[in-house]
């Protein structure tokens, strides 16, 4: 059984803040209300996505790694992570704001939860007029000042708010306080982790439970990075038909390709799988005389053993993710 480009069945997640854009904008197929997240590629325990195309249909990521090892994820990736797939790929639709939150580092997450930490990035796919998100602090703040604002429910007054539009990109390292605002649809690339510390949730009640959601301020207080940064938004080039650097971190590397025509990609020197996320338009991927078509909101994984593919499309924007 040979490896080939793999598509997975998404997992749809109810969220108190979820809307309908995953269905109306990305053409996802589900019937439930308030679906806030589509987990496109996941190895989170209990939430493993399965292959839906070709001879490997029904396989999970872990089963693929166990069967193909470095041929699937890359030799170095396999040596580093073993049978654990290191990334979680999502689309997120925020009809109302997400909680203000923070994620722990690898070290703390391992100690507290036996999990990876949660470094992540966001690429804005669509936003309503006036849509915003929160990333970091807007001015110098001490732990003591932070605690005072938390107690007084004025935490939002010290946070950095960014107006957003399609194409805006943000890297959210562990320790950075953040929140997606209402009216934002985005692609998220993150470490394989479902560990989130909620700091503030606007005192809202979940209609499914009739209760407010749990906060984790005792856990969050020593995780937070209180430094102020000059710029929280990622700047990047927009050259056509090349891999423009978007976010390169120790945990994942994401480029963006503005496809206009036909290009060949040579991954023979890359010791990693590659994930393509179509964030706008549509394109065809040709591999070993087979065509795989992707539209906006679709994702495909190219195993590490595949060296060469061709991409063809008139006007597509593609996130290219690897380790």
ChimeraX attribute file (.defattr): number of C-alpha atoms within 10 A of each C-alpha:
attribute: neighborCount
match mode: 1-to-1
recipient: residues
	/A:1	6
	/A:2	7
	/A:3	17
	/A:4	20
	/A:5	21
	/A:6	19
	/A:7	22
	/A:8	24
	/A:9	19
	/A:10	25
	/A:11	17
	/A:12	21
	/A:13	16
	/A:14	15
	/A:15	19
	/A:16	22
	/A:17	19
	/A:18	22
	/A:19	23
	/A:20	18
	/A:21	21
	/A:22	24
	/A:23	15
	/A:24	10
	/A:25	14
	/A:26	18
	/A:27	14
	/A:28	16
	/A:29	11
	/A:30	11
	/A:31	9
	/A:32	10
	/A:33	13
	/A:34	19
	/A:35	24
	/A:36	25
	/A:37	25
	/A:38	21
	/A:39	23
	/A:40	24
	/A:41	29
	/A:42	27
	/A:43	22
	/A:44	21
	/A:45	10
	/A:46	7
	/A:47	13
	/A:48	19
	/A:49	22
	/A:50	25
	/A:51	21
	/A:52	15
	/A:53	15
	/A:54	12
	/A:55	12
	/A:56	17
	/A:57	14
	/A:58	15
	/A:59	17
	/A:60	19
	/A:61	23
	/A:62	21
	/A:63	14
	/A:64	20
	/A:65	20
	/A:66	15
	/A:67	13
	/A:68	18
	/A:69	19
	/A:70	21
	/A:71	19
	/A:72	25
	/A:73	30
	/A:74	22
	/A:75	17
	/A:76	13
	/A:77	21
	/A:78	22
	/A:79	12
	/A:80	11
	/A:81	11
	/A:82	17
	/A:83	19
	/A:84	16
	/A:85	20
	/A:86	22
	/A:87	24
	/A:88	20
	/A:89	22
	/A:90	24
	/A:91	26
	/A:92	25
	/A:93	33
	/A:94	26
	/A:95	23
	/A:96	16
	/A:97	22
	/A:98	24
	/A:99	23
	/A:100	24
	/A:101	24
	/A:102	29
	/A:103	28
	/A:104	27
	/A:105	18
	/A:106	19
	/A:107	13
	/A:108	17
	/A:109	17
	/A:110	13
	/A:111	11
	/A:112	11
	/A:113	14
	/A:114	11
	/A:115	20
	/A:116	21
	/A:117	25
	/A:118	27
	/A:119	24
	/A:120	23
	/A:121	22
	/A:122	24
	/A:123	22
	/A:124	20
	/A:125	24
	/A:126	22
	/A:127	21
	/A:128	14
	/A:129	11
	/A:130	13
	/A:131	17
	/A:132	20
	/A:133	20
	/A:134	23
	/A:135	24
	/A:136	24
	/A:137	22
	/A:138	16
	/A:139	13
	/A:140	11
	/A:141	14
	/A:142	10
	/A:143	12
	/A:144	9
	/A:145	13
	/A:146	16
	/A:147	14
	/A:148	13
	/A:149	14
	/A:150	15
	/A:151	10
	/A:152	9
	/A:153	13
	/A:154	13
	/A:155	17
	/A:156	15
	/A:157	11
	/A:158	16
	/A:159	20
	/A:160	18
	/A:161	19
	/A:162	16
	/A:163	13
	/A:164	21
	/A:165	19
	/A:166	16
	/A:167	17
	/A:168	17
	/A:169	23
	/A:170	21
	/A:171	22
	/A:172	21
	/A:173	21
	/A:174	18
	/A:175	22
	/A:176	23
	/A:177	25
	/A:178	24
	/A:179	21
	/A:180	25
	/A:181	26
	/A:182	21
	/A:183	21
	/A:184	26
	/A:185	29
	/A:186	26
	/A:187	25
	/A:188	20
	/A:189	26
	/A:190	23
	/A:191	22
	/A:192	23
	/A:193	22
	/A:194	14
	/A:195	15
	/A:196	18
	/A:197	21
	/A:198	22
	/A:199	22
	/A:200	22
	/A:201	16
	/A:202	13
	/A:203	11
	/A:204	13
	/A:205	13
	/A:206	13
	/A:207	9
	/A:208	9
	/A:209	8
	/A:210	9
	/A:211	11
	/A:212	13
	/A:213	16
	/A:214	11
	/A:215	17
	/A:216	15
	/A:217	17
	/A:218	10
	/A:219	18
	/A:220	19
	/A:221	16
	/A:222	13
	/A:223	19
	/A:224	18
	/A:225	16
	/A:226	18
	/A:227	14
	/A:228	16
	/A:229	13
	/A:230	7
	/A:231	10
	/A:232	18
	/A:233	15
	/A:234	14
	/A:235	13
	/A:236	15
	/A:237	10
	/A:238	14
	/A:239	12
	/A:240	15
	/A:241	20
	/A:242	15
	/A:243	19
	/A:244	18
	/A:245	17
	/A:246	24
	/A:247	20
	/A:248	14
	/A:249	14
	/A:250	7
	/A:251	17
	/A:252	18
	/A:253	16
	/A:254	21
	/A:255	18
	/A:256	26
	/A:257	21
	/A:258	20
	/A:259	23
	/A:260	16
	/A:261	14
	/A:262	14
	/A:263	15
	/A:264	14
	/A:265	13
	/A:266	12
	/A:267	17
	/A:268	12
	/A:269	8
	/A:270	15
	/A:271	21
	/A:272	25
	/A:273	22
	/A:274	25
	/A:275	23
	/A:276	22
	/A:277	26
	/A:278	24
	/A:279	27
	/A:280	21
	/A:281	16
	/A:282	20
	/A:283	24
	/A:284	17
	/A:285	21
	/A:286	17
	/A:287	17
	/A:288	10
	/A:289	9
	/A:290	11
	/A:291	13
	/A:292	16
	/A:293	15
	/A:294	22
	/A:295	17
	/A:296	19
	/A:297	24
	/A:298	21
	/A:299	23
	/A:300	21
	/A:301	22
	/A:302	24
	/A:303	23
	/A:304	26
	/A:305	22
	/A:306	21
	/A:307	15
	/A:308	14
	/A:309	17
	/A:310	16
	/A:311	20
	/A:312	19
	/A:313	19
	/A:314	12
	/A:315	15
	/A:316	22
	/A:317	23
	/A:318	24
	/A:319	24
	/A:320	20
	/A:321	23
	/A:322	21
	/A:323	21
